[in-house]
């Protein structure tokens, strides 16, 4: 393979790599406390996303409020006096404080939501949610994909969704005032923008031009 072709191939590979989705894992381990996102000041900033709730199916509320996304730990679980669900990925997890039917995430752009782990809030708790269903929405809040309804158990279990190109995610329980736990969300997002990929390709083409110029110079000197 000639040098200029090698440079071009390298540039193409760089550009493809720049636009490849990167997996982001959210396991809620950063804050080892039992508190809601509003009190922690992260409702509109955690991982660069906005975290909301909904008391009616399909209706999001992103106002900063103690209702909705909250954290808990194995030593200070969601339901005071009752144990955390089994299978927490580390020592912390999330839950729906105050019992809204839905938890929402605004990803601030299109992502692929791959999987998550879900369970009842606590074994033998009387107000555990029994089922969940997930929904993905585009930037205009139009529903574009949904999962089947699945049962919750006392153990955080992995569910695979592979929602593609969504901006909003709704995690919806069977009813309001029922509680559930969330852990280990996996999101695929582009970490380098398309313009950056084009810039890398442009650099590669410049390299091809330099290699061609160098080859011409060598040819002329030989003549």
N, C-alpha and C positions, 0 to 999 in steps of 0.2 A: 504494500500500500504506500503510495507516494506521501510525502510529508504534508502537502496541502490537503489531500483527501483525509488524512488522519486528523488534521486540525478541524476540518469541517464536521467530521463525525463526532469529534469531541465536543464541539459547540452544540450540535444537535442533542447529544446526550445530556449536556448541561441544561439545555432549555427544557427538555422533557422532565428532568429531575426537578427543576425549579417549580414546575406546575403540578408535581405529584402530591396527592393528599397525604398529610402527616397525621398519625393517630395521636389524639390527645386523651389522656386518661384522667378523669376526675374521680378521686377516691375520698375526698372530703377530709383529708388528714391534716390540712394546714392549721386548723383551729381545734385544739383539744379541749373543747368546752361544750356545755349544753346551753345553746342560745340561738336566737333567730337571726337571719341575715340582716334584718333592719337594725337591730341593736349592735351588730358587729360592723355595720357600715359598709356592707358588701353587696347589697341588693342589686346595685347597678354597676358593679365592677368585678365581681368574682370571676376569674378567668377571662375577663373582658366581655362577659355576657350580662344580660339583665334577667333577673330571677323574679318571677311573679307567681300569682295564684289565681284561682277561679272558683267561684261559688256556684256557677252555673255551667253546664257542659258547653264547651266551645267559646266561652267568653273569658278573655284574659284581663287581669288587673295587674298593672306593673307599678302601682303606687307603693311608695315605701311604707310598709306597715309590718307590725309584728306577726301578722298572719302569713302563713305560707312556708317557704323554705326555712328550715332550721337545722342545726347540727346537734348531735348527741354523741356520747362515747360509751364504751363498755362499762366504765366506772360511773358514769353519770348518764344513764339511758334516757330515751325520749319519754317514756312513761315512768314517772317517779315511783320508786318502790317496786318496780317490775323489771325483769331482765331485758336486755337488748335481744333482738333476733339473733339466731345462730348464723355463723358464716360471714361475719363482718370481715371485709378484706384486710383491714388493719386494726385500728382501735377506735375509729370514728365513722359516722355514717350520717345521712340526712333523713329528714322526716317532715311531715306536713303539720306544722304547729297550728293549733286552733282548729284543725280538722277541715280545711277547705277541700272540696271534692277534687280539685285539680291543682297540680303544680305545673308552672309554665317556665320555659326558657326562651328568651330571644337571643339568638346566636349572632345577631348584628350582621348577618350575611349568610350566604348559602353554605351549608355543611351536609355531610352524610353522617347520620346517627346510626351507629353500628349495633351497640348492645348496652344493656344495663342490668343491675341486679336489684331485685325487689322482694319484699316480705311483709308480713303483718308487723305492726309496730312492736308488739311484744307477745310472747306466748301466753295464751289463756286470758288476754285482755278482752274485756267485754265489748269494746268499741273498735275492734280491729276491722279494717276494710277486708272484704273477702275476695274481691276481684279488681283487676286493673285493665285498662285498655289505653294504648298510646296512639296519638295522632300527630301527623306532621303537616305544617302549613307553609305556604310560600310567603313572599314578602308582603303580599296584599292580604294576608290572613285568610286565604282560601285553603280549605282542607284538600290535600293532594294525596295523602297516604294514611293508612291506619293499620293497626295490628288487630289480631283477633283478641277477644276477651280471654284473660288467663287468670287462673286461681292463685291466690297468695297462700303461702305456708308460713310456718314459724322460722324457716330458714331462708336467708337471702339466696335466691336462685337466679342464675343467668338466663336472660331471654335475649335472643338475637332478632333484630328488626331490619337492619339494612335499609333505613329510610334514606333516600337520595335527594339532594338539592332541596333541603328544607331550611327555613329561617326560624320558624317557631316550633317548639315541641310542647305538647300537652300530655301530662301523665294524669289520667282520669280514673278515679275510684268509682265503686258502684254507687256511692251516695255521699252526700256531705256529712260532716261530723263523724267520719270514720277515719281511722288512722293507719298509716303504712310507712314503711322504711324504704330508702333508696340508697344504693351504693354503686360505685365503680361504673360510671358512665364512660363510654368510649365514643369519641367524636372524631371524624376525619375532616380536616380542614386544610386549605391551601395556605402554606406559610409564606410562600413567595408569590407575588402577584404576576399576572400574565405580562404586564409591561417589563417586569424584571427579567422574565424568561426571554422576551424579545431582545432586551438589551444584551443578555448573554449570547444570544444567537448572533447579534450584530458584531460583538467582539470577535466571535469565531470567524465571521466573514471577513472582518478586517485582517485577521490572522492569515486567511487564505490569500488575501491580496498581497500581504507582505511576503508570503512564501513565493507567490508567483513573481513578484518583483525581484526577489532574491535569485530565483531561477533564471530570469531573463538576464540579470547582471552577470551570472556565472557563464551563461551561453555566449554573451557578447565578449567576455574576457578570453574565452577559449578561441573565439574567432580572431 
